[in-house]
Amino acid sequence: QAMLEPTVVPHLSTPSPHACPGPARALVASARPRCCTSTAAAATGAGPLVVVLVSAGALGATASAARRGFRTTRRRLLGHGRWSSTQLRAMGGPVEGRSCRVAVIGGGPAGVASCRFLAENGHKPVVFEAGSDFGGIWARDAPNKVVYRGLVTNLPTVAMQSFDLDFPAGLPSYIKGADLGDYFVSYAERFDLNKFFRFRTQVTSVRLAEGEGEGEAGADGGSSAGSGGSGGADTDAWAVAFEGAEGRGVEKFDAVVVAKGHYDEPYAPEILGQRAWLAGAESGARTVVHSREYDDPARHAGRAVLVVGGRSSAVDVARELRGVARWVYVLEKGCQRLMSVGGGTHLPLGA
Protein backbone atom coordinates (compact mmCIF):
# COMPACT_ATOMS: atom_id res chain seq x y z
CA GLN A 1 0.00 0.00 0.00
CA ALA A 2 1.30 3.43 -0.86
CA MET A 3 1.79 6.08 1.80
CA LEU A 4 0.49 9.18 0.07
CA GLU A 5 1.72 11.98 2.31
CA PRO A 6 4.88 13.87 1.19
CA THR A 7 7.66 12.01 2.93
CA VAL A 8 11.25 12.70 3.96
CA VAL A 9 13.58 9.69 4.09
CA PRO A 10 16.35 10.55 6.59
CA HIS A 11 18.30 7.29 6.14
CA LEU A 12 17.67 6.00 2.66
CA SER A 13 20.08 3.06 2.92
CA THR A 14 18.54 1.74 6.16
CA PRO A 15 14.77 2.41 6.13
CA SER A 16 13.23 2.23 9.57
CA PRO A 17 10.74 -0.57 10.22
CA HIS A 18 8.72 1.99 12.18
CA ALA A 19 8.54 4.33 9.19
CA CYS A 20 7.53 1.44 6.93
CA PRO A 21 5.20 -0.80 9.01
CA GLY A 22 4.11 -4.22 7.79
CA PRO A 23 6.04 -6.87 5.86
CA ALA A 24 5.97 -4.98 2.57
CA ARG A 25 4.66 -1.41 2.81
CA ALA A 26 5.68 0.70 -0.17
CA LEU A 27 6.84 4.18 0.79
CA VAL A 28 6.53 6.67 -2.05
CA ALA A 29 8.93 9.49 -1.25
CA SER A 30 7.76 12.73 -2.82
CA ALA A 31 10.64 14.71 -1.42
CA ARG A 32 13.46 15.90 -3.64
CA PRO A 33 16.69 14.84 -1.95
CA ARG A 34 19.80 16.97 -2.25
CA CYS A 35 21.91 13.92 -1.48
CA CYS A 36 20.29 10.63 -0.54
CA THR A 37 23.18 8.72 0.98
CA SER A 38 23.05 6.68 4.17
CA THR A 39 23.62 9.80 6.29
CA ALA A 40 21.96 12.63 4.38
CA ALA A 41 18.38 13.79 4.74
CA ALA A 42 16.01 14.64 1.90
CA ALA A 43 14.92 18.20 1.18
CA THR A 44 11.42 19.22 0.19
CA GLY A 45 10.39 19.84 -3.42
CA ALA A 46 9.93 17.79 -6.57
CA GLY A 47 12.31 15.04 -7.61
CA PRO A 48 12.60 11.62 -9.24
CA LEU A 49 10.65 8.75 -7.75
CA VAL A 50 11.94 6.72 -4.82
CA VAL A 51 10.11 3.66 -3.48
CA VAL A 52 11.17 1.96 -0.25
CA LEU A 53 10.10 -1.66 0.29
CA VAL A 54 10.75 -3.46 3.56
CA SER A 55 10.20 -7.20 3.78
CA ALA A 56 11.25 -9.81 6.29
CA GLY A 57 10.59 -12.73 3.98
CA ALA A 58 6.88 -12.84 3.12
CA LEU A 59 7.24 -12.82 -0.66
CA GLY A 60 3.50 -13.13 -1.26
CA ALA A 61 2.80 -9.86 0.54
CA THR A 62 5.83 -8.21 -1.08
CA ALA A 63 4.84 -9.29 -4.57
CA SER A 64 1.28 -8.12 -4.08
CA ALA A 65 2.45 -4.73 -2.80
CA ALA A 66 4.89 -4.33 -5.68
CA ARG A 67 2.33 -5.37 -8.27
CA ARG A 68 -0.33 -3.03 -6.88
CA GLY A 69 2.11 -0.22 -6.27
CA PHE A 70 3.76 -0.06 -9.68
CA ARG A 71 0.44 -0.30 -11.52
CA THR A 72 -1.68 2.03 -9.41
CA THR A 73 0.58 4.58 -7.71
CA ARG A 74 -0.01 7.17 -10.42
CA ARG A 75 -3.79 6.72 -10.29
CA ARG A 76 -3.87 6.93 -6.50
CA LEU A 77 -1.76 10.08 -6.38
CA LEU A 78 -3.95 11.80 -8.96
CA GLY A 79 -7.13 10.49 -7.31
CA HIS A 80 -6.17 11.97 -3.96
CA GLY A 81 -5.60 15.32 -5.63
CA ARG A 82 -2.08 15.75 -4.26
CA TRP A 83 -0.27 16.14 -7.58
CA SER A 84 -1.25 16.81 -11.16
CA SER A 85 -0.09 14.69 -14.07
CA THR A 86 2.44 17.42 -14.90
CA GLN A 87 3.86 17.32 -11.36
CA LEU A 88 4.17 13.54 -11.51
CA ARG A 89 6.18 13.84 -14.71
CA ALA A 90 8.43 16.42 -13.02
CA MET A 91 9.00 13.98 -10.15
CA GLY A 92 10.01 11.26 -12.57
CA GLY A 93 7.06 9.21 -11.38
CA PRO A 94 5.19 6.41 -13.19
CA VAL A 95 3.85 8.01 -16.36
CA GLU A 96 1.77 5.94 -18.76
CA GLY A 97 3.59 4.92 -21.93
CA ARG A 98 7.07 5.57 -20.53
CA SER A 99 9.57 2.77 -19.99
CA CYS A 100 11.84 3.65 -17.07
CA ARG A 101 15.30 2.46 -16.17
CA VAL A 102 15.01 1.56 -12.48
CA ALA A 103 17.75 0.80 -9.94
CA VAL A 104 16.67 -1.77 -7.35
CA ILE A 105 18.94 -1.79 -4.28
CA GLY A 106 18.86 -5.24 -2.71
CA GLY A 107 18.07 -8.70 -4.03
CA GLY A 108 16.01 -10.07 -1.14
CA PRO A 109 12.24 -10.69 -1.07
CA ALA A 110 11.30 -7.09 -1.91
CA GLY A 111 14.04 -6.82 -4.53
CA VAL A 112 13.14 -9.93 -6.51
CA ALA A 113 9.42 -9.09 -6.44
CA SER A 114 10.05 -5.49 -7.53
CA CYS A 115 12.33 -6.66 -10.32
CA ARG A 116 9.76 -9.09 -11.65
CA PHE A 117 6.85 -6.65 -11.78
CA LEU A 118 8.91 -3.77 -13.10
CA ALA A 119 10.04 -5.95 -15.99
CA GLU A 120 6.53 -7.30 -16.60
CA ASN A 121 5.24 -3.73 -16.83
CA GLY A 122 7.75 -2.73 -19.49
CA HIS A 123 10.46 -1.15 -17.35
CA LYS A 124 14.20 -1.90 -17.28
CA PRO A 125 15.26 -2.89 -13.75
CA VAL A 126 18.87 -3.29 -12.63
CA VAL A 127 19.19 -5.03 -9.25
CA PHE A 128 22.30 -4.37 -7.16
CA GLU A 129 22.91 -7.23 -4.71
CA ALA A 130 25.91 -7.32 -2.36
CA GLY A 131 25.75 -11.11 -2.05
CA SER A 132 26.35 -13.83 -4.59
CA ASP A 133 22.78 -15.17 -4.86
CA PHE A 134 19.11 -14.25 -4.69
CA GLY A 135 17.36 -13.92 -1.33
CA GLY A 136 19.25 -11.23 0.59
CA ILE A 137 19.66 -12.27 4.24
CA TRP A 138 18.01 -15.63 3.43
CA ALA A 139 20.61 -16.67 0.84
CA ARG A 140 22.77 -19.62 1.87
CA ASP A 141 25.92 -17.49 1.49
CA ALA A 142 24.49 -14.15 2.61
CA PRO A 143 27.05 -11.40 3.33
CA ASN A 144 24.84 -10.24 6.20
CA LYS A 145 24.78 -13.09 8.74
CA VAL A 146 21.53 -12.11 10.44
CA VAL A 147 19.86 -15.50 10.05
CA TYR A 148 21.16 -17.75 12.80
CA ARG A 149 21.79 -21.41 12.10
CA GLY A 150 18.74 -22.85 13.85
CA LEU A 151 16.21 -20.23 12.72
CA VAL A 152 12.73 -21.52 11.86
CA THR A 153 10.28 -19.10 10.24
CA ASN A 154 7.44 -17.75 12.36
CA LEU A 155 5.12 -17.64 9.35
CA PRO A 156 3.84 -20.74 7.51
CA THR A 157 4.82 -21.33 3.90
CA VAL A 158 1.27 -20.66 2.68
CA ALA A 159 1.53 -17.12 4.06
CA MET A 160 5.00 -16.44 2.63
CA GLN A 161 4.82 -17.88 -0.87
CA SER A 162 4.01 -15.95 -4.02
CA PHE A 163 0.49 -16.25 -5.40
CA ASP A 164 1.82 -18.11 -8.45
CA LEU A 165 4.70 -20.22 -7.09
CA ASP A 166 4.29 -22.73 -4.25
CA PHE A 167 7.01 -24.01 -1.96
CA PRO A 168 8.24 -27.51 -2.87
CA ALA A 169 6.01 -30.35 -1.69
CA GLY A 170 7.17 -32.16 1.43
CA LEU A 171 8.42 -29.15 3.38
CA PRO A 172 6.89 -28.50 6.80
CA SER A 173 4.71 -25.42 7.27
CA TYR A 174 7.45 -23.68 9.24
CA ILE A 175 10.79 -23.99 7.50
CA LYS A 176 14.50 -23.38 8.02
CA GLY A 177 16.11 -20.19 6.79
CA ALA A 178 18.05 -22.09 4.12
CA ASP A 179 14.80 -23.48 2.67
CA LEU A 180 13.46 -19.94 2.35
CA GLY A 181 16.66 -18.87 0.60
CA ASP A 182 16.27 -21.74 -1.88
CA TYR A 183 12.73 -20.59 -2.61
CA PHE A 184 13.95 -17.16 -3.73
CA VAL A 185 16.42 -18.83 -6.08
CA SER A 186 13.53 -20.86 -7.56
CA TYR A 187 11.41 -17.71 -7.84
CA ALA A 188 14.16 -15.87 -9.73
CA GLU A 189 14.68 -18.82 -12.07
CA ARG A 190 10.94 -19.22 -12.68
CA PHE A 191 10.55 -15.59 -13.79
CA ASP A 192 13.95 -15.29 -15.53
CA LEU A 193 15.33 -12.53 -13.28
CA ASN A 194 19.02 -13.41 -13.42
CA LYS A 195 19.64 -11.11 -16.40
CA PHE A 196 18.61 -8.09 -14.32
CA PHE A 197 20.92 -8.82 -11.35
CA ARG A 198 24.43 -7.61 -10.59
CA PHE A 199 25.75 -9.79 -7.79
CA ARG A 200 28.63 -8.88 -5.46
CA THR A 201 27.86 -5.23 -6.15
CA GLN A 202 27.10 -2.68 -3.45
CA VAL A 203 25.50 0.74 -3.92
CA THR A 204 27.57 3.44 -2.20
CA SER A 205 25.44 6.54 -2.87
CA VAL A 206 22.25 7.72 -4.56
CA ARG A 207 21.92 11.38 -5.49
CA LEU A 208 20.38 13.64 -8.11
CA ALA A 209 22.28 13.38 -11.39
CA GLU A 210 24.49 16.32 -12.30
CA GLY A 211 24.40 17.21 -15.99
CA GLU A 212 24.85 14.80 -18.88
CA GLY A 213 28.42 13.76 -18.19
CA GLU A 214 27.81 11.66 -15.10
CA GLY A 215 26.91 8.00 -15.37
CA GLU A 216 26.91 7.52 -19.11
CA ALA A 217 27.38 3.89 -20.16
CA GLY A 218 27.70 1.57 -17.15
CA ALA A 219 28.85 -1.99 -16.67
CA ASP A 220 25.93 -3.29 -18.71
CA GLY A 221 26.46 -0.79 -21.51
CA GLY A 222 23.09 0.81 -20.80
CA SER A 223 22.54 4.41 -21.79
CA SER A 224 22.10 7.17 -19.23
CA ALA A 225 18.64 8.09 -18.02
CA GLY A 226 17.33 11.62 -17.75
CA SER A 227 17.88 14.69 -19.83
CA GLY A 228 19.35 17.36 -17.61
CA GLY A 229 21.43 20.17 -18.99
CA SER A 230 25.19 20.37 -18.64
CA GLY A 231 26.41 21.63 -15.29
CA GLY A 232 23.02 21.57 -13.55
CA ALA A 233 21.01 19.03 -11.60
CA ASP A 234 19.10 16.59 -13.78
CA THR A 235 15.72 16.52 -12.01
CA ASP A 236 14.55 13.55 -14.08
CA ALA A 237 17.30 11.17 -13.02
CA TRP A 238 19.22 9.64 -10.13
CA ALA A 239 22.96 9.04 -10.20
CA VAL A 240 23.64 5.69 -8.55
CA ALA A 241 27.25 4.97 -7.55
CA PHE A 242 28.30 1.37 -6.94
CA GLU A 243 31.32 -0.85 -6.49
CA GLY A 244 31.84 -4.55 -6.89
CA ALA A 245 33.88 -7.35 -8.39
CA GLU A 246 34.07 -5.52 -11.73
CA GLY A 247 35.14 -2.21 -10.23
CA ARG A 248 33.35 1.05 -9.52
CA GLY A 249 30.86 2.99 -11.60
CA VAL A 250 28.09 5.58 -11.68
CA GLU A 251 24.93 5.20 -13.77
CA LYS A 252 21.75 7.20 -14.23
CA PHE A 253 18.28 5.86 -13.51
CA ASP A 254 14.76 7.26 -13.82
CA ALA A 255 13.71 5.79 -10.47
CA VAL A 256 15.15 3.94 -7.48
CA VAL A 257 13.64 1.15 -5.39
CA VAL A 258 15.32 0.79 -2.00
CA ALA A 259 14.78 -2.83 -0.96
CA LYS A 260 17.76 -3.53 1.28
CA GLY A 261 15.91 -4.14 4.53
CA HIS A 262 16.80 -2.78 7.96
CA TYR A 263 19.06 -5.41 9.51
CA ASP A 264 22.55 -4.08 8.73
CA GLU A 265 23.28 -2.12 11.89
CA PRO A 266 22.28 -3.53 15.30
CA TYR A 267 20.89 -1.18 17.93
CA ALA A 268 22.81 -1.93 21.12
CA PRO A 269 22.50 0.89 23.67
CA GLU A 270 24.81 0.72 26.67
CA ILE A 271 22.93 -0.34 29.79
CA LEU A 272 23.48 1.59 33.01
CA GLY A 273 26.22 -0.16 34.97
CA GLN A 274 27.30 -2.31 32.01
CA ARG A 275 30.96 -1.25 32.01
CA ALA A 276 31.38 -1.83 35.74
CA TRP A 277 29.75 -5.26 35.43
CA LEU A 278 32.06 -6.27 32.57
CA ALA A 279 35.10 -5.03 34.47
CA GLY A 280 34.14 -7.02 37.58
CA ALA A 281 35.39 -10.32 36.16
CA GLU A 282 38.36 -11.70 34.23
CA SER A 283 38.66 -10.59 30.64
CA GLY A 284 36.13 -12.44 28.50
CA ALA A 285 34.35 -14.05 31.44
CA ARG A 286 31.39 -11.69 30.99
CA THR A 287 30.10 -10.57 27.61
CA VAL A 288 27.30 -8.49 26.13
CA VAL A 289 26.28 -9.44 22.58
CA HIS A 290 23.47 -8.43 20.24
CA SER A 291 21.27 -11.17 18.76
CA ARG A 292 22.65 -10.03 15.39
CA GLU A 293 25.89 -11.77 16.43
CA TYR A 294 24.19 -14.97 17.62
CA ASP A 295 24.53 -18.09 15.48
CA ASP A 296 24.86 -21.20 17.63
CA PRO A 297 24.16 -21.96 21.34
CA ALA A 298 27.44 -23.85 21.80
CA ARG A 299 29.28 -20.55 22.35
CA HIS A 300 27.35 -20.11 25.59
CA ALA A 301 27.61 -23.65 26.95
CA GLY A 302 27.74 -23.81 30.75
CA ARG A 303 27.11 -20.08 31.20
CA ALA A 304 24.27 -18.17 32.83
CA VAL A 305 22.65 -16.09 30.08
CA LEU A 306 20.24 -13.16 30.32
CA VAL A 307 18.14 -12.63 27.17
CA VAL A 308 16.72 -9.09 27.04
CA GLY A 309 13.50 -8.97 25.02
CA GLY A 310 10.58 -11.22 24.31
CA ARG A 311 9.89 -11.06 20.60
CA SER A 312 10.61 -13.66 17.91
CA SER A 313 14.42 -13.69 17.95
CA ALA A 314 14.57 -13.57 21.77
CA VAL A 315 12.22 -16.55 22.05
CA ASP A 316 14.27 -18.49 19.49
CA VAL A 317 17.58 -17.74 21.21
CA ALA A 318 16.23 -18.61 24.68
CA ARG A 319 14.75 -21.87 23.42
CA GLU A 320 18.03 -22.90 21.79
CA LEU A 321 20.05 -22.02 24.90
CA ARG A 322 17.94 -24.15 27.25
CA GLY A 323 19.82 -27.37 27.95
CA VAL A 324 23.10 -25.85 26.70
CA ALA A 325 23.57 -22.84 28.99
CA ARG A 326 23.75 -23.37 32.76
CA TRP A 327 20.64 -21.21 33.18
CA VAL A 328 18.63 -18.90 30.93
CA TYR A 329 16.92 -15.74 32.17
CA VAL A 330 14.47 -13.88 29.90
CA LEU A 331 13.77 -10.24 30.80
CA GLU A 332 10.67 -9.03 29.00
CA LYS A 333 8.32 -6.10 29.56
CA GLY A 334 5.22 -8.21 28.99
CA CYS A 335 6.08 -10.53 31.88
CA GLN A 336 3.85 -9.95 34.92
CA ARG A 337 5.52 -12.17 37.52
CA LEU A 338 8.74 -14.08 38.07
CA MET A 339 8.47 -17.71 36.97
CA SER A 340 11.06 -20.50 36.69
CA VAL A 341 10.56 -23.60 34.53
CA GLY A 342 13.13 -26.27 33.59
CA GLY A 343 16.43 -24.42 33.29
CA GLY A 344 14.96 -20.99 32.64
CA THR A 345 13.48 -18.02 34.48
CA HIS A 346 11.04 -15.46 33.06
CA LEU A 347 11.68 -12.05 34.64
CA PRO A 348 9.44 -8.96 34.73
CA LEU A 349 11.05 -5.55 34.37
CA GLY A 350 12.44 -4.34 37.70
CA ALA A 351 12.88 -7.83 39.11
HUBELWO-V790481 format. One record per residue. RES is the residue in one letter. PHI is phi as a letter, one per 30 degrees, with the letter a starting at -180 (999 if undefined). NEAR is the number of other C-alpha atoms within 12 Angstrom. Layout:
RES:PHI:NEAR + RES:PHI:NEAR
This chain:
Q:999:30 + A:d:35 + M:c:26 + L:c:27 + E:d:17 + P:e:24 + T:b:30 + V:c:31 + V:c:34 + P:d:25 + H:b:26 + L:d:41 + S:d:38 + T:b:30 + P:e:36 + S:d:28 + P:d:23 + H:d:13 + A:d:26 + C:b:31 + P:d:21 + G:j:22 + P:d:33 + A:a:42 + R:c:37 + A:d:40 + L:c:40 + V:c:42 + A:d:43 + S:c:36 + A:d:34 + R:c:34 + P:d:36 + R:d:30 + C:a:30 + C:c:37 + T:c:28 + S:d:24 + T:b:19 + A:c:20 + A:c:23 + A:c:29 + A:c:22 + T:d:19 + G:k:21 + A:d:31 + G:a:40 + P:d:45 + L:d:44 + V:b:47 + V:b:47 + V:c:49 + L:c:56 + V:c:47 + S:b:44 + A:c:38 + G:k:47 + A:d:38 + L:d:45 + G:e:35 + A:d:33 + T:d:39 + A:d:39 + S:d:33 + A:d:37 + A:d:43 + R:d:32 + R:d:25 + G:d:36 + F:d:41 + R:c:26 + T:b:24 + T:e:35 + R:d:31 + R:d:24 + R:d:25 + L:d:28 + L:d:21 + G:d:14 + H:d:15 + G:i:15 + R:d:19 + W:b:24 + S:d:19 + S:d:22 + T:d:16 + Q:d:25 + L:d:30 + R:d:28 + A:d:28 + M:d:35 + G:i:41 + G:d:46 + P:d:40 + V:c:31 + E:e:20 + G:i:11 + R:c:15 + S:c:23 + C:c:35 + R:c:39 + V:b:47 + A:d:47 + V:c:47 + I:c:49 + G:j:49 + G:c:53 + G:d:52 + P:e:50 + A:d:48 + G:d:50 + V:d:55 + A:d:50 + S:d:54 + C:e:48 + R:e:40 + F:d:31 + L:d:37 + A:d:30 + E:d:20 + N:c:27 + G:i:21 + H:c:29 + K:c:32 + P:d:39 + V:b:45 + V:c:48 + F:c:43 + E:b:44 + A:d:33 + G:d:31 + S:c:29 + D:a:35 + F:d:43 + G:j:46 + G:i:48 + I:d:41 + W:d:42 + A:d:33 + R:d:28 + D:c:22 + A:d:28 + P:d:27 + N:c:28 + K:d:25 + V:d:30 + V:d:37 + Y:d:28 + R:e:24 + G:c:24 + L:d:30 + V:b:28 + T:d:30 + N:c:23 + L:b:25 + P:d:22 + T:e:31 + V:d:25 + A:d:21 + M:c:33 + Q:d:33 + S:d:33 + F:d:21 + D:b:16 + L:a:23 + D:d:24 + F:d:30 + P:e:19 + A:d:12 + G:j:11 + L:d:17 + P:d:17 + S:d:22 + Y:c:22 + I:c:28 + K:d:26 + G:e:32 + A:d:29 + D:d:32 + L:d:42 + G:d:35 + D:d:27 + Y:d:39 + F:d:43 + V:d:30 + S:d:26 + Y:d:35 + A:d:33 + E:d:20 + R:d:18 + F:c:24 + D:h:20 + L:c:31 + N:e:28 + K:d:20 + F:c:34 + F:c:38 + R:b:33 + F:d:31 + R:h:27 + T:b:31 + Q:c:34 + V:d:39 + T:c:27 + S:a:32 + V:b:42 + R:b:43 + L:d:45 + A:d:41 + E:c:32 + G:i:25 + E:c:28 + G:d:24 + E:c:33 + G:i:33 + E:d:27 + A:d:18 + G:c:26 + A:d:26 + D:c:21 + G:i:14 + G:d:20 + S:d:23 + S:d:33 + A:c:39 + G:i:38 + S:b:27 + G:d:25 + G:d:17 + S:d:14 + G:i:13 + G:c:17 + A:d:27 + D:c:35 + T:d:38 + D:c:40 + A:b:46 + W:c:47 + A:c:45 + V:c:44 + A:c:32 + F:b:34 + E:b:24 + G:a:22 + A:d:17 + E:c:15 + G:j:15 + R:c:20 + G:a:26 + V:b:36 + E:b:43 + K:c:45 + F:b:46 + D:d:46 + A:a:47 + V:b:52 + V:c:48 + V:c:52 + A:b:48 + K:c:45 + G:i:39 + H:b:34 + Y:c:28 + D:d:22 + E:c:19 + P:d:17 + Y:c:14 + A:b:14 + P:d:11 + E:d:14 + I:d:12 + L:e:9 + G:i:11 + Q:d:16 + R:d:14 + A:d:12 + W:d:18 + L:d:19 + A:d:15 + G:d:14 + A:b:12 + E:e:10 + S:e:10 + G:i:12 + A:d:16 + R:b:20 + T:b:21 + V:b:24 + V:b:23 + H:d:23 + S:d:30 + R:e:25 + E:c:24 + Y:d:28 + D:b:23 + D:b:23 + P:d:28 + A:e:19 + R:d:18 + H:c:29 + A:d:18 + G:i:18 + R:c:22 + A:d:25 + V:b:34 + L:c:31 + V:c:35 + V:c:30 + G:k:25 + G:b:24 + R:c:19 + S:e:18 + S:d:28 + A:d:28 + V:d:26 + D:d:28 + V:d:39 + A:d:37 + R:d:30 + E:d:31 + L:d:34 + R:d:30 + G:i:23 + V:c:23 + A:d:27 + R:d:21 + W:a:27 + V:c:35 + Y:c:35 + V:c:38 + L:c:29 + E:b:26 + K:d:18 + G:d:17 + C:d:20 + Q:c:14 + R:a:17 + L:d:20 + M:b:19 + S:c:15 + V:b:16 + G:h:16 + G:i:24 + G:b:28 + T:b:27 + H:c:31 + L:c:26 + P:d:21 + L:e:18 + G:i:12 + A:d:16
